[in-house]
Structures are given as C-alpha cells and as structure tokens.
Amino acid sequence: MHKWQTLADIRREYGTSSLLENEAAISPMEQFEHWFAEVLKVEKTDPSAMVLSTCDECGYPDSRVVLLKGIENNKLVFFTNYNSHKAKQIQQTPYVSLNFHWPEMARQVRVKGTIQKIESQRSDNYFITRPLTSQVNALLSQQSSVLATRAQLEQQIKEYIVENAGRPLLRPAHWGGYEVEPTDWEFWQGRDNRCHDRLHYYQAHDAWLIERLSP
Ligand SMILES: Cc1cc2nc3c(=O)[nH]c(=O)nc-3n(C[C@H](O)[C@H](O)[C@H](O)COP(=O)(O)O)c2cc1C
C-alpha cells in the first residue's frame, strides 16, 4: 500500500446542519456570535482558537494560532507581544486574515480585515485578569526572538516570581491587544455529499450584502 493511502481514505460526511440565506443574520458579526454560541456548547478544545495570517516583508503569508479574547465595537480582539514577528508584520502591513475551524460542527469562518492596537487602558484591564504565570510570561518572554535554552527562561520566570512575590504585576509596554475590523466574512457549513453552504458577506455602500459561493 502506498504510504499516503490511509490519508486518502480520511474523509467524512458532515451532517444535516445548514446555512441558508433565510437563516443567515443580516450582520456578519451577529451571524458569527450566533455560531460561536452554538460552537461553545460542543467544541471541547480551544473553540476560540483562530489562525491569524499576516504578510512578511517579502510578501509571504505567515500564519499562527492565537486566541480570540473578545468582540468589542464589532471588532475581534486578541493579545500578543508587540515585538513578535506577527507584530512587526502587522506594523508593515495592517491587513490580516483570521480562520476559525470548528470540526465538531463542520464549520469554518474566514475573515479578512484591517488591524490596529487597542488602547493601552484596555490592555491593562485585560492583563490584570490573567493568571500570575501568564502575566510573568508576558513580562519576560521576548516572543519570536532566539532563545539559547529553555532552562534559561524557566530560571528567569522562577526568580521573577520569588522577587516580586505579593506585588501586583503591571502590564509591560511590549504586550497588549490588537483588534481586527472585518471587511469580508465567509461562513462555511459542511454538508453531506460535499454540497456545502458558503455565504460570503461583503460591504457595499455601508451595508452588508450576502452572496452564495460554490462549494
Ligand atoms: C492553541 C494556541 C493558542 C495560542 N494563543 C496565542 C495567543 O493568544 N497569543 C499569542 O501571542 N500567541 C498564541 N499562541 C502562540 C502562537 O501560535 C505563536 O507561536 C506566537 O504568537 C508567535 O508567533 P509569531 O512569531 O508569528 O509572532 C497560541 C498557540 C496555540 C497553538
């Protein structure tokens, strides 16, 4: 048997859920919130995980998973290190895409949009809600830079926790939130016999329009 034979056999039917035009919300954010509420009930692992794609300096797309931490003013918010690779890429090209994949419900949501940092006060507010180890990690990690050894970082974290015991930690300037303002959305509902639903929301004259895309 060819070594990829088993991969070729991986396929499934997707079930009876649908996304028809008369079921879709007028606003894509409303549709997203509706789907997300359903997903939260069934998707056990990282339902808020989304693939964030940016462009590097050569124009290559670069993708990684981050966690959606809020929806505010119709924008999707996540947190990261402001000196990381993604942050440098965002500074150069403030256009990104997001991709949510929820296998239990056979759903995918694709978003394209513009991105900017959130106000520092909002990052402060979120930082103080994080567990201590996450705070210390945000303070010490020089995300995406080369690290000599794992032990070095672990030692730094240990020492920092001992030295700062009992003190509330403040958000470092190099860590905070970004918000993505969507300009395009696509909602994909897997259906049996590969006859999937794909609804594309796009903006025209300040209104959201919907078109159906071929699966
Ligand atoms: C499930 C999951 C959730 C993650 N959540 C975040 C996150 O919210 N923020 C973040 O900066 N990195 C997160 N990461 C790590 C990123 O994928 C990535 O390794 C890191 O941000 C560095 O990316 P960069 O070098 O492209 O800047 C997560 C990874 C996984 C697998």
The ligand as an ORCA input file, in Angstrom:
! r2SCAN-3c Opt
* xyz 0 1
  C      -3.972     26.959     20.773
  C      -2.956     28.071     20.690
  C      -3.265     29.330     21.210
  C      -2.343     30.370     21.141
  N      -2.711     31.616     21.582
  C      -1.856     32.653     21.444
  C      -2.273     33.976     21.776
  O      -3.439     34.236     22.149
  N      -1.360     34.964     21.641
  C      -0.082     34.737     21.195
  O       0.704     35.675     21.113
  N       0.323     33.507     20.831
  C      -0.531     32.454     20.942
  N      -0.137     31.192     20.553
  C       1.245     31.011     20.040
  C       1.305     31.474     18.566
  O       0.728     30.491     17.729
  C       2.734     31.802     18.100
  O       3.594     30.727     18.372
  C       3.303     33.056     18.773
  O       2.335     34.065     18.914
  C       4.480     33.615     17.999
  O       4.077     33.956     16.695
  P       4.943     34.934     15.738
  O       6.385     34.507     15.869
  O       4.400     34.715     14.378
  O       4.742     36.339     16.227
  C      -1.048     30.147     20.583
  C      -0.754     28.882     20.045
  C      -1.695     27.881     20.085
  C      -1.369     26.552     19.444
*
